[in-house]
Amino acid sequence: MPQASEGAQQAINSMSMEEMIEEFSKGVRSRFQGANFDYLRARIENVKNQDENYKYQQTLLVSKEANRIAKSSKGVAQIALWVSIGALIVSILTPIIQHHIK
């Protein structure tokens, strides 16, 4: 199986994704033919996979952070519940204590 030339590989590797897609869309009019064109196609797929993997990793990081925040807010909600219960107990006991002090 023929391999892409070193020069073609360097040229393709230095291209942006848009440039690669534009060159690929030229088909038989592309400056890359045969094994070089196959390398171009493989490089496009490789970059797409890298982009998708990066997006997946970023989504995973955001999800982990959201879970951490949710766990943290659950703890805050439990503290707020106990503070509310304490305030309720104080508001019930205060009039009773004041009545017995008089």
C-alpha positions in Angstrom: 0.0 0.0 0.0 1.5 3.3 -1.1 2.3 5.9 1.6 1.8 9.7 1.4 4.9 11.6 0.7 6.7 13.4 3.5 6.0 16.8 1.8 2.3 16.1 1.4 2.0 15.0 5.0 3.7 18.2 6.2 1.5 20.3 4.0 -1.7 18.6 5.2 -0.7 18.6 8.8 -0.2 22.4 8.7 -3.6 23.0 7.1 -6.6 24.2 9.1 -9.7 22.0 9.2 -11.5 24.3 6.8 -8.5 24.2 4.4 -8.5 20.4 4.5 -12.2 20.1 3.9 -12.0 22.6 1.0 -9.1 20.6 -0.5 -10.9 17.3 0.0 -14.1 18.7 -1.7 -12.0 19.3 -4.9 -11.8 15.5 -5.3 -9.9 14.7 -8.5 -9.0 18.4 -8.9 -7.2 18.4 -5.5 -3.4 18.9 -5.5 -3.3 15.7 -3.4 -3.9 12.5 -5.3 -3.6 8.8 -4.6 -2.0 8.0 -1.2 -1.7 11.7 -0.5 -5.5 12.1 -0.9 -6.1 9.1 1.3 -3.8 10.7 3.9 -5.9 14.0 3.7 -9.1 12.0 4.3 -7.6 10.2 7.3 -6.3 13.4 8.7 -9.7 15.0 8.5 -11.2 12.1 10.3 -8.5 12.2 12.9 -9.0 15.9 13.6 -12.8 15.4 13.8 -12.3 12.6 16.3 -9.9 14.8 18.4 -12.5 17.6 18.3 -15.3 15.3 19.4 -13.1 13.8 22.1 -12.2 17.3 23.4 -15.9 18.3 23.5 -16.7 15.1 25.3 -14.0 15.7 27.9 -15.2 19.3 28.4 -18.8 18.1 28.9 -17.6 15.5 31.4 -15.7 18.2 33.3 -18.8 20.5 33.4 -20.9 17.5 34.6 -18.5 16.7 37.4 -18.5 20.3 38.5 -22.3 20.4 38.4 -22.4 17.3 40.5 -20.0 18.7 43.0 -22.0 21.9 43.3 -25.2 19.9 43.7 -23.7 17.9 46.5 -22.5 21.1 48.2 -25.9 22.7 47.9 -27.5 19.7 49.4 -25.4 20.1 52.5 -26.3 23.8 52.7 -30.0 22.9 52.4 -29.7 20.5 55.3 -28.0 23.2 57.4 -30.7 25.7 56.5 -33.4 23.1 57.5 -31.8 22.6 60.9 -31.5 26.4 61.4 -35.2 26.8 60.6 -36.1 24.0 63.0 -34.0 25.7 65.7 -35.7 29.1 65.0 -39.1 27.5 65.2 -38.3 25.9 68.6 -37.0 29.2 69.9 -40.1 31.1 68.7 -42.3 28.5 70.5 -40.3 28.4 73.7 -39.7 32.2 74.0 -43.3 33.1 74.9 -43.6 30.2 77.3 -40.4 31.1 79.1 -41.4 34.8 79.2 -44.8 33.8 80.7 -43.2 31.8 83.5 -40.6 34.5 84.3 -43.3 37.2 85.0 
